[in-house]
Each structure stands twice: as structure tokens, then as C-alpha cells.
Amino acid sequence: MSEKMRQLRAVATEFQTREDGETPHIMGYFAVFNSVYEIGPGMSESIAPGAFSDTLAGDIRALVNHDTTLVLGRTKAGTLELREDSRGLWGDVSINPNDRDAMNLYERVKRGDVDQCSFGFDIVKQDTEVRDDGSVHWTLREVALYEVSACTFPAYEATNISARAAERDDINAKRLQAWKAKMKGVLKHGTEGAAAEEAD
């Protein structure tokens, strides 16, 4: 998978709402560490603690359904606060009470109609684990975060799934080639040993 391809990952969360004077807030976890995210058959991921630590100083947006025209908050503007804790990536979005779209989302979150989220990022560093059953698990060690989104139906993008599937298939093809080469060597060594014994 190209680490420069924009990634989207989804997570169920428990958003909370509160009002600070005249400013409504939406708060919750946009990512949870060490939870296993099933991408597809034989493919899973988890996020390691600290994966966001080098990116939180950047200019990150809070969106609705990854729609760049529906900006709820922004770290640069001080209307989005993001931080890592022992559980994951926590965020607090200050909602503009004069923004009808933002207030509509706030009310949906408040009622519990919207309670899932997703985040957009690039992979900077990851570990790959190939398991005995041929499945592959990736641990994201460092990411470049661009946006977090409150989502109605969060899901993996088809392109992300296809890319991970291609990476899994490539890994397993290389494992098969390595196994075949090893078996060829074993057979060759065994044949040579038997021939030597016959010559004696």
C-alpha cells in the first residue's frame, strides 16, 4: 500500500455534548489505541499509543462525513482541541451557534442519532505481522492526521480496502515463493546426500 495514499478509518464512539456558556461542544474519541479494526477478510489493523503525537501540532479540521465544505472546527482556529491519552485520540469541537449545519449535527449527536466517527490520515510508520493462517495485521505506529469527522455511516473506503488486500496478497505471494525456494533447497540437499551415500 502506498503510504502517501490518504487513508480513512472508522470507529464507534460515545460522543458527549455540553454547553459552555453560549458555545456548544461535541466531545469524544476519534480513535482508540490497541483496538483491532477488521478491514476485510484476513486483514486487520490497530493503532499504537503515541501514533498521533507528532502530528497534533498540525492544522487539523473537524468535518461532517469527511465533507470539506462542512467544517465544524479547526485546531489552527482554536475551535478543535485534540489530545492523546492512555485510551486514544480525544477531541473537543467548539460548535459555532450561528452555523445552522453545525448546530444540526450538534442536536443529532445530543439525541444519539449520530455516534460514530472517522479520521483521515497518511501512514508514516507501521509494523506488519503475518500470522500463521495467512492473515495480516498492521500496527500503525505513526500517522499524519488531517481531519476527524462525525459520521452517519462511517466505513472503510473501497480504495483503502483494495490497497490493503493487494498488500496482503503480495506478502503471502512472497512467503509462498520463500517457502518454495526453501523446499527446493531441502530436496536438493536431500538428493545430493542420498547420491553421496550410494557412491560410498
C-alpha positions in Angstrom: 0.0 0.0 0.0 1.3 3.4 -0.8 1.8 5.2 2.5 1.1 8.5 0.7 -2.5 7.5 -0.2 -5.0 9.2 2.0 -6.5 6.7 4.5 -9.9 6.8 6.2 -10.6 4.7 9.3 -13.9 4.4 11.2 -14.6 3.8 14.9 -17.7 3.6 17.0 -17.5 6.2 19.8 -19.5 7.7 22.6 -19.8 11.4 21.8 -20.9 13.7 24.5 -22.3 17.2 24.3 -22.2 20.1 26.7 -22.8 23.9 26.6 -20.1 26.2 27.9 -22.0 29.5 28.2 -23.3 30.1 24.6 -20.9 27.7 23.0 -22.0 24.1 22.4 -19.3 21.4 22.4 -19.1 17.9 20.9 -16.5 15.6 22.6 -15.4 12.1 22.2 -12.7 9.7 21.0 -11.9 9.7 17.3 -9.5 6.7 17.6 -8.9 4.1 20.3 -5.5 2.6 20.8 -4.9 -1.2 20.6 -8.4 -2.0 19.4 -8.5 -4.3 16.4 -10.2 -2.8 13.3 -11.3 -5.5 10.8 -10.7 -4.1 7.3 -11.8 -7.2 5.4 -11.1 -11.0 5.2 -7.7 -11.7 6.6 -6.9 -8.0 7.2 -6.8 -6.1 10.4 -5.2 -3.0 12.0 -4.6 -1.5 15.3 -3.3 1.9 16.4 -0.4 2.0 18.8 -0.3 4.6 21.6 1.7 7.6 20.5 0.7 7.3 16.8 -0.7 10.8 16.7 1.9 12.5 19.0 4.0 14.0 16.2 1.0 15.3 14.2 -1.2 17.0 16.7 0.6 20.3 16.3 -0.5 20.5 12.6 -3.6 22.2 11.2 -6.4 19.6 11.6 -10.1 20.0 10.8 -13.2 18.5 12.3 -15.7 17.7 9.5 -19.1 16.2 8.9 -18.9 12.9 6.9 -15.5 14.0 5.5 -17.2 16.8 3.7 -14.6 19.6 3.4 -17.4 22.2 2.9 -18.8 21.3 6.4 -16.1 22.4 8.8 -17.1 22.1 12.5 -13.7 23.2 13.9 -10.0 23.6 13.3 -7.0 23.4 15.5 -5.4 26.4 14.0 -8.5 28.5 14.9 -8.7 27.1 18.4 -12.1 25.6 17.7 -10.9 22.0 17.7 -8.8 20.6 20.6 -7.2 17.2 20.1 -5.0 15.2 22.5 -3.8 11.7 23.2 -4.4 9.9 26.4 -4.0 6.3 27.5 -7.2 5.3 25.7 -6.8 7.1 22.3 -7.2 10.3 20.4 -9.7 12.5 22.2 -11.3 15.6 20.7 -13.4 18.6 21.7 -15.1 20.6 19.0 -16.5 24.1 19.8 -19.6 24.4 17.7 -20.5 27.7 16.1 -24.1 28.5 17.3 -24.6 30.7 14.2 -23.8 27.8 11.9 -27.0 26.0 11.1 -25.3 22.9 9.7 -23.1 22.6 12.8 -26.0 23.1 15.1 -28.0 20.5 13.3 -25.2 18.0 13.8 -24.9 19.0 17.5 -28.6 18.3 18.0 -28.2 14.9 16.3 -25.3 14.0 18.5 -27.2 15.2 21.5 -30.1 12.9 20.7 -27.8 10.0 19.9 -28.7 9.8 16.2 -25.0 10.3 15.3 -22.5 8.5 17.4 -19.7 7.3 15.1 -16.6 8.9 13.7 -13.8 8.5 11.3 -10.4 10.1 10.7 -8.3 10.9 7.6 -4.6 10.4 7.6 -1.4 9.2 5.9 0.7 6.3 7.2 4.1 7.4 8.3 5.3 4.3 10.1 3.7 0.8 10.5 4.6 -2.7 11.6 3.4 -5.7 9.5 2.6 -9.1 11.2 1.9 -12.1 9.0 0.0 -14.7 11.0 0.1 -18.5 10.6 -3.3 -18.6 8.9 -2.1 -16.2 6.2 -3.9 -13.2 7.7 -2.1 -9.9 8.0 -2.2 -7.4 10.9 -0.8 -3.9 10.6 0.0 -1.8 13.7 0.1 1.9 12.9 3.0 3.4 14.8 2.9 7.0 13.4 0.4 8.8 11.2 0.0 12.3 9.7 -3.5 13.3 10.7 -5.5 15.7 8.5 -9.1 15.5 9.7 -11.6 13.9 12.1 -15.2 13.5 11.2 -18.5 12.8 12.9 -20.2 10.3 10.6 -23.6 8.9 9.9 -22.3 5.7 8.3 -18.5 5.5 8.8 -16.9 2.9 6.7 -13.6 1.9 5.1 -13.1 3.4 1.6 -13.2 0.8 -1.1 -9.8 2.0 -2.4 -8.3 1.6 1.1 -9.6 -2.0 1.3 -8.4 -2.8 -2.2 -4.9 -1.4 -1.4 -4.7 -3.4 1.9 -5.9 -6.6 0.1 -3.2 -6.1 -2.6 -0.6 -5.7 0.1 -1.8 -8.8 1.9 -1.7 -10.8 -1.3 1.8 -9.6 -2.2 3.0 -10.5 1.3 1.5 -14.0 1.0 2.9 -14.5 -2.5 6.4 -13.6 -1.3 6.0 -16.0 1.7 5.0 -18.8 -0.8 8.0 -18.1 -3.0 10.3 -18.2 0.0 8.8 -21.5 1.1 9.2 -23.0 -2.4 12.8 -21.9 -2.5 13.4 -23.4 0.9 11.8 -26.7 -0.1 13.8 -26.8 -3.3 16.9 -26.4 -1.2 15.9 -29.1 1.2 15.0 -31.5 -1.7 18.3 -30.7 -3.5 20.3 -31.2 -0.3 18.5 -34.5 0.4 19.1 -35.8 -3.1 22.8 -34.9 -3.0 23.1 -36.6 0.4 21.4 -39.8 -0.9 23.7 -39.8 -4.0 26.8 -39.5 -1.8 25.7 -42.4 0.3 25.1 -44.5 -2.8 28.6 -43.6 -4.1 30.1 -44.8 -0.8 
